[in-house]
């Protein structure tokens, strides 16, 4: 039997329950509380995804009970992200998950989406919390999203080095309308027109030549954003949306996005733009390997990653039940619901070995 310790750290000193993180926002006066999840649908969910999703539903359940306000989960699924990359004439291009098709005519998004839906449907039924899926290309059509984007682009001179210290660029990307290729680093991007309420950009496809994107508050041409820009625009959108609708929006993100990231991508840009309210974020435990590195999708760390654990179910949800069975899901569900009841259990990280022990029902003191 192994011993586990829970030293107090950070927020543990000032809260007795996780819902108290939101107390200063006066949730009891809001029309609705919305917890936001996001995921790239570019591979099988892994145990980190499962921990994040179970945590969000457990949090929603506890927040709803604490403040007696209707609470739901909105899941932003990112079909706009990289599905396949290629170098053409020295420039890196990619196609998104909807534009990469296998031999059977199935897109990457269509291949993996059912696994995400299975998890969400199961948790919604177990916890009595409603959820809705919003794909990125639908989300980015909203007027408040586009207002926020235009606000960022209008202040690119003061935000560029904050969001992208590498080269100061703000990467709004858009695909070739004929083949779907996207210039990943905006190597050939030109600004044709820029004002507070409209921007026209031009890029060049190596196959089909020049093409343009126009962004206004109300048009529906679709685009993608790199990660820092997407995070900042989302924060601004949620702040505006809450003010307009008397709601309380809370991003539920993995703990690997905490620390320096929110200070640089949320707080500093919002202050520079004159915002007086921060976005609300609750970070869930990060699942770490033996060295302290975040468990990641193999597409980012190589197909050989984590093979030494011989626990395919931890990295590939399609194998989860073959390895751990229905009882495994119930064990991890019960464990995470326990974490959410006590900040010292929730505001920390856990290793793959610990999660494996929980899934197998081993005794932990």
C-alpha positions in Angstrom: 0.0 0.0 0.0 1.3 3.4 -1.0 0.9 6.6 1.0 -0.4 9.8 -0.7 0.1 13.3 0.9 -1.8 16.5 0.3 0.3 19.5 1.4 -1.6 22.8 1.3 -0.7 25.1 -1.6 -2.0 28.2 -3.2 -5.8 28.5 -3.2 -6.1 25.8 -0.5 -5.3 28.5 2.0 -8.3 30.7 1.1 -11.1 28.3 0.2 -12.9 25.4 1.8 -14.7 24.3 -1.3 -14.2 24.7 -5.0 -17.4 26.7 -5.6 -16.1 29.4 -3.3 -13.7 30.3 -6.1 -16.7 31.9 -7.8 -18.2 33.5 -4.6 -17.1 37.0 -5.4 -18.9 36.8 -8.7 -22.3 36.5 -6.9 -23.4 33.4 -8.8 -26.7 33.3 -6.9 -27.8 36.5 -8.8 -27.1 35.1 -12.3 -29.6 33.7 -14.7 -27.4 30.8 -15.6 -23.9 29.4 -15.0 -22.1 27.9 -18.0 -18.9 25.8 -17.7 -16.8 25.8 -20.9 -14.8 22.7 -22.0 -12.8 22.5 -25.2 -11.0 19.7 -27.0 -9.3 19.1 -30.3 -11.1 16.2 -32.1 -7.8 15.0 -33.7 -7.3 11.7 -31.9 -8.8 9.3 -29.3 -9.5 10.9 -26.0 -7.0 9.9 -23.4 -7.1 9.7 -19.6 -6.2 13.4 -19.3 -9.3 14.2 -21.4 -11.4 11.9 -19.3 -10.2 13.6 -16.0 -10.9 17.0 -17.4 -14.5 16.1 -18.6 -15.4 14.2 -15.4 -14.1 17.1 -13.3 -16.2 19.6 -15.3 -19.4 17.7 -14.8 -18.6 17.1 -11.1 -17.9 20.8 -10.7 -21.1 21.7 -12.5 -23.1 19.5 -10.2 -21.5 21.0 -7.1 -21.8 24.6 -8.3 -25.4 24.0 -9.1 -26.1 22.6 -5.7 -24.2 25.4 -3.9 -25.8 28.4 -5.6 -29.1 26.9 -6.7 -28.7 28.4 -10.2 -29.3 26.5 -13.5 -25.9 25.2 -14.6 -24.8 23.6 -17.8 -21.7 22.7 -19.8 -20.8 24.0 -23.2 -18.2 22.0 -25.1 -16.2 23.7 -27.8 -14.9 21.1 -30.2 -12.1 22.4 -32.4 -12.5 21.0 -35.9 -10.4 23.9 -37.3 -7.1 22.7 -36.0 -4.3 20.9 -37.9 -5.2 17.6 -39.4 -2.3 17.2 -41.8 0.8 19.3 -42.4 3.1 19.7 -45.5 5.9 21.9 -46.6 5.6 23.5 -50.0 8.3 25.8 -51.4 9.7 26.1 -47.8 6.4 27.2 -46.3 4.5 25.2 -43.8 0.8 24.6 -44.7 -1.9 22.5 -43.0 -5.4 21.2 -43.6 -7.9 21.2 -40.8 -9.7 18.1 -39.4 -12.7 18.6 -41.7 -10.5 18.7 -44.8 -8.4 15.5 -44.2 -10.2 12.4 -45.5 -9.2 8.8 -45.2 -9.7 6.0 -47.8 -13.3 5.4 -46.5 -14.3 9.0 -47.0 -14.2 9.7 -43.3 -12.7 13.0 -42.0 -10.5 13.0 -38.9 -13.2 14.8 -37.0 -15.8 12.2 -37.9 -13.6 9.4 -36.9 -13.0 10.5 -33.3 -16.1 12.6 -32.5 -18.2 9.5 -31.4 -15.7 8.8 -28.6 -16.0 12.3 -27.2 -19.8 12.2 -27.5 -19.9 8.8 -25.7 -18.1 10.3 -22.7 -20.2 13.4 -22.6 -23.5 11.5 -22.9 -22.5 9.2 -20.2 -21.5 11.9 -17.8 -24.6 14.0 -18.5 -26.8 11.0 -17.7 -24.8 10.2 -14.5 -24.7 13.7 -13.2 -28.0 15.2 -14.4 -26.1 18.1 -16.1 -27.1 19.2 -19.6 -24.4 19.9 -22.1 -24.3 21.2 -25.7 -21.6 20.9 -28.3 -20.4 24.0 -30.2 -18.0 23.5 -33.1 -15.4 26.3 -33.6 -16.6 27.3 -37.0 -20.1 27.9 -35.6 -18.7 29.7 -32.5 -16.6 32.1 -34.6 -19.7 33.3 -36.5 -21.1 35.0 -33.4 -21.2 38.8 -33.3 -19.5 39.1 -29.9 -16.7 36.8 -31.0 -16.1 38.9 -34.1 -16.3 42.1 -32.1 -13.7 40.7 -29.8 -11.4 39.6 -32.6 -11.7 43.0 -34.4 -10.8 44.7 -31.1 -7.6 42.6 -30.8 -6.6 43.2 -34.4 -7.2 46.9 -34.0 -4.7 46.9 -31.1 -2.2 44.6 -32.8 0.6 47.1 -32.2 0.3 46.8 -28.4 -0.7 43.1 -28.2 1.6 41.4 -30.8 4.6 41.0 -28.5 2.4 40.0 -25.6 0.7 37.2 -27.5 3.6 36.1 -29.6 7.0 37.2 -28.3 8.7 35.1 -31.1 7.9 37.5 -33.9 5.1 39.9 -32.7 2.5 38.5 -35.2 -1.1 37.9 -34.4 -2.0 34.8 -36.3 -5.5 34.9 -37.8 -5.5 32.1 -40.4 -7.8 31.2 -43.2 -8.0 28.4 -45.8 -7.8 28.3 -49.5 -11.5 28.1 -50.6 -10.6 25.5 -53.3 -8.3 23.0 -51.6 -8.3 23.9 -47.9 -4.6 24.6 -47.5 -3.8 27.1 -44.7 -0.6 29.1 -44.4 0.3 28.1 -40.8 2.6 30.9 -40.0 1.1 33.5 -42.3 4.2 33.6 -44.3 2.4 35.2 -47.3 -0.2 37.2 -45.4 -1.0 40.8 -46.4 -3.4 43.3 -44.8 -5.5 44.8 -47.5 -7.8 46.9 -45.3 -8.0 47.4 -41.5 -10.4 49.5 -39.4 -12.3 49.1 -36.1 -15.2 47.3 -37.8 -13.6 45.6 -40.8 -10.4 43.8 -41.8 -9.6 42.3 -45.2 -6.6 39.9 -45.4 -5.0 38.3 -48.4 -2.9 35.1 -48.5 -1.6 32.9 -51.3 -2.2 29.2 -51.9 0.8 27.5 -53.6 -1.7 25.7 -55.9 -4.6 28.1 -56.5 -3.0 31.5 -56.0 -4.3 34.5 -54.0 -7.5 34.5 -51.9 -9.0 36.9 -49.4 -10.8 36.9 -46.0 -13.1 39.7 -44.8 -14.1 39.9 -41.2 -16.9 42.1 -39.9 -19.1 41.9 -36.9 -21.9 40.1 -38.9 -20.4 38.2 -41.9 -19.8 34.5 -41.8 -16.5 33.8 -43.6 -14.6 31.3 -41.6 -11.2 31.5 -40.1 -8.9 29.9 -37.5 -6.7 31.4 -34.8 -3.5 30.2 -33.3 -3.8 29.2 -29.6 -3.0 32.5 -27.8 -5.3 34.5 -30.1 -8.1 32.0 -29.7 -7.7 32.0 -25.9 -7.8 35.8 -25.6 -10.7 36.3 -28.0 -12.6 33.6 -26.0 -12.0 35.4 -22.7 -13.2 38.7 -24.2 -16.2 37.0 -25.7 -17.2 35.4 -22.4 -16.8 38.7 -20.5 -19.0 40.5 -23.0 -21.5 37.7 -23.2 -21.9 37.5 -19.3 -22.5 41.3 -19.1 -25.1 41.2 -21.9 -27.0 38.1 -20.7 -26.5 38.2 -16.9 -24.7 34.8 -17.0 -21.6 33.5 -15.3 -19.2 31.8 -17.7 -16.3 29.6 -16.3 -13.6 28.0 -18.4 -12.7 24.6 -17.1 -9.2 23.9 -18.4 -6.4 21.4 -17.7 -3.9 22.5 -15.1 -1.1 22.5 -17.7 -2.6 25.8 -19.0 -2.3 27.5 -15.6 0.6 29.5 -14.2 2.4 31.9 -16.6 -0.1 31.2 -19.5 -3.1 33.0 -18.1 -1.0 35.9 -16.8 0.4 36.4 -20.3 -2.6 35.4 -22.5 -5.5 36.5 -20.4 -4.6 39.1 -17.8 -1.9 41.3 -19.5 -3.8 41.7 -22.8 -7.1 42.4 -21.0 -5.4 45.1 -18.8 -3.9 46.7 -21.9 -7.3 46.8 -23.6 -8.9 48.4 -20.5 -11.0 45.5 -19.2 -11.7 45.7 -15.5 -13.0 42.1 -15.1 -11.0 39.0 -15.6 -12.3 35.8 -17.2 -13.2 33.0 -14.8 -11.1 29.9 -15.0 -11.0 26.7 -12.9 -8.0 24.4 -13.6 -8.4 20.6 -13.3 -5.6 18.3 -12.2 -2.9 17.5 -14.8 -2.0 13.9 -15.4 1.8 13.5 -15.4 4.2 10.8 -16.5 7.0 9.5 -14.2 9.3 12.5 -15.1 6.6 15.1 -14.3 5.7 15.8 -17.9 2.1 16.2 -18.9 0.4 13.2 -20.5 0.0 14.2 -24.2 -1.5 12.9 -27.4 1.0 10.7 -29.3 0.6 12.9 -32.3 2.6 15.5 -30.4 5.2 13.4 -28.7 5.6 10.4 -31.1 3.9 7.1 -31.5 6.3 5.3 -29.2 5.4 7.5 -26.3 4.1 5.8 -23.1 4.5 2.3 -24.6 6.7 1.4 -21.6 3.6 1.6 -19.4 1.8 -1.1 -21.4 -1.4 0.7 -20.6 -2.9 1.5 -23.9 -6.2 2.3 -22.3 -4.7 5.3 -20.6 -3.8 7.0 -23.9 -6.5 5.5 -26.2 -10.1 5.6 -25.0 -11.1 3.1 -27.7 -9.1 0.6 -25.6 -10.1 1.8 -22.2 -12.9 -0.7 -21.5 -10.9 -3.6 -22.9 -8.2 -2.9 -20.3 -10.1 -1.6 -17.3 -13.7 -2.5 -18.0 -16.9 -0.8 -16.8 -15.7 -0.9 -13.2 -12.6 1.1 -14.3 -14.8 4.0 -15.5 -16.8 3.9 -12.2 -13.6 3.9 -10.2 -12.1 7.0 -11.9 -15.5 8.7 -11.8 -15.8 8.1 -8.1 -12.2 9.2 -7.5 -12.6 12.5 -9.3 -16.0 13.3 -7.7 -14.1 12.8 -4.4 -11.4 15.3 -5.5 -14.0 17.9 -6.2 -15.4 17.8 -2.7 -12.0 18.9 -1.2 -9.7 21.6 -2.6 -6.6 19.9 -1.3 -7.4 16.8 -3.4 -8.4 18.8 -6.5 -5.9 21.6 -6.7 -2.8 19.4 -7.4 -1.6 17.0 -10.1 -1.6 13.2 -10.3 0.7 10.7 -12.1 -0.2 8.0 -14.6 0.8 5.4 -12.0 -1.6 6.8 -9.5 -4.5 6.8 -12.0 -3.6 3.2 -13.0 -3.8 2.1 -9.4 -7.2 3.8 -9.0 -8.5 2.1 -12.2 -7.4 -1.3 -11.0 -8.8 -0.8 -7.6 -5.5 -1.0 -5.7 -5.4 0.2 -2.1 -4.0 3.7 -1.5 -3.6 5.1 2.0 
